[in-house]
Amino acid sequence: MQIRSVLVSLLIVIQGRSIASLDLGHAVDGRIAGGDLAVVNQFPYQVGLSIEEPNDLFSWCGASLISDRYLLTAAHCVEKAVAITYYLGGVQRLEPRQLIRTTNPEVNLHPGWNCETLENDIAVLRLPEDATFCDSIRPIRLPGISSSHLSYDYVPAIASGWGRINDESAVLSNTLRYVVRFVESNEDCRFSYSNIQQSNICMDTTSGKSTCHGDSGGPLVFEDRTLNTDVLIGITSYGKKSGCTKGYPSVFTRVTAYLDWIGEVSGVVYA
């Protein structure tokens, strides 16, 4: 399988402020820059979310399909959602293979979610109808419970999304993009962010290739050659507000820290 990476964009307002204005030790929302263009069927688990919030506010995030009815995304993307349009199976952002809209979204925020610190930045979404599986729409495998101890330090991983392609860009990418970078240890990541928890996983971006604004909620994936499949190991959470091409690590929610909770909410569990 070809190793890959992506862009996902996000502009989300929290209590009247863009999340990019939150300090968090100079940390902000997830993003991807300097990536490559995805091809058709390369990321069949990638979902785009157009999110409506109160007062006619709108935002864009990414998500990962984990079954025919459930997705994982970042809690900060959907905590105020009053309607969500799901874009499944497309490479062009607004040309999905399947489009699903709900004005009553079923959003399961992690009970420990903290919007000030971004701890436990994970949510499970339930689609109002089944995803129609095809070459363009397939779920991503979660890590097995038996492998929940793995750190994934220093392995290559793939991030993807429709986020901005650089700090100067004011718009989302129309085409799905991806980047391939190495997972950075949490110990090293704490040199950039003092608030890194065991429930975080970080990606090295020293080449200027990174997640960027609008990539929040999107996938970080490891190609597990033992299982001969891709495995979802992270959910795009935040980065430095000084810019996504400055070489600071990107921070993700570590999926292995939440496998029991994901299973309880969605029924999706791997041994």
Stockholm file with secondary structure:
# STOCKHOLM 1.0

chainA/1-271         MQIRSVLVSLLIVIQGRSIASLDLGHAVDGRIAGGDLAVVNQFPYQVGLSIEEPNDLFSWCGASLISDRYLLTAAHCVEKAVAITYYLGGVQRLEPRQLIRTTNPEVNLHPGWNCETLENDIAVLRLPEDATFCDSIRPIRLPGISSSHLSYDYVPAIASGWGRINDESAVLSNTLRYVVRFVESNEDCRFSYSNIQQSNICMDTTSGKSTCHGDSGGPLVFEDRTLNTDVLIGITSYGKKSGCTKGYPSVFTRVTAYLDWIGEVSGVVYA
#=GR chainA/1-271 SS CCCCCBCCBCCCEETTEEGGGCCTTTEEECCEESCEECCTTSCTTEEEEEEEEGGGEEEEEEEEECSSSEEEECHHHHTTCSEEEEEESCSBTTCCSEEEEESSCEEEECTTCBTTTTBTCCEEEECSSCCCCBTTBCCCBCCCGGGTTCCCTTCEEEEEESCCSSTTCCSCCSBCEEEEEEEECHHHHTTTCTTCCTTEEEECCTTSCEECTBCTTCEEEEEETTTTEEEEEEEEEEEETTCTTSSCCEEEEEGGGGHHHHHHHHCCCCC
#=GC SS_cons         CCCCCBCCBCCCEETTEEGGGCCTTTEEECCEESCEECCTTSCTTEEEEEEEEGGGEEEEEEEEECSSSEEEECHHHHTTCSEEEEEESCSBTTCCSEEEEESSCEEEECTTCBTTTTBTCCEEEECSSCCCCBTTBCCCBCCCGGGTTCCCTTCEEEEEESCCSSTTCCSCCSBCEEEEEEEECHHHHTTTCTTCCTTEEEECCTTSCEECTBCTTCEEEEEETTTTEEEEEEEEEEEETTCTTSSCCEEEEEGGGGHHHHHHHHCCCCC
//
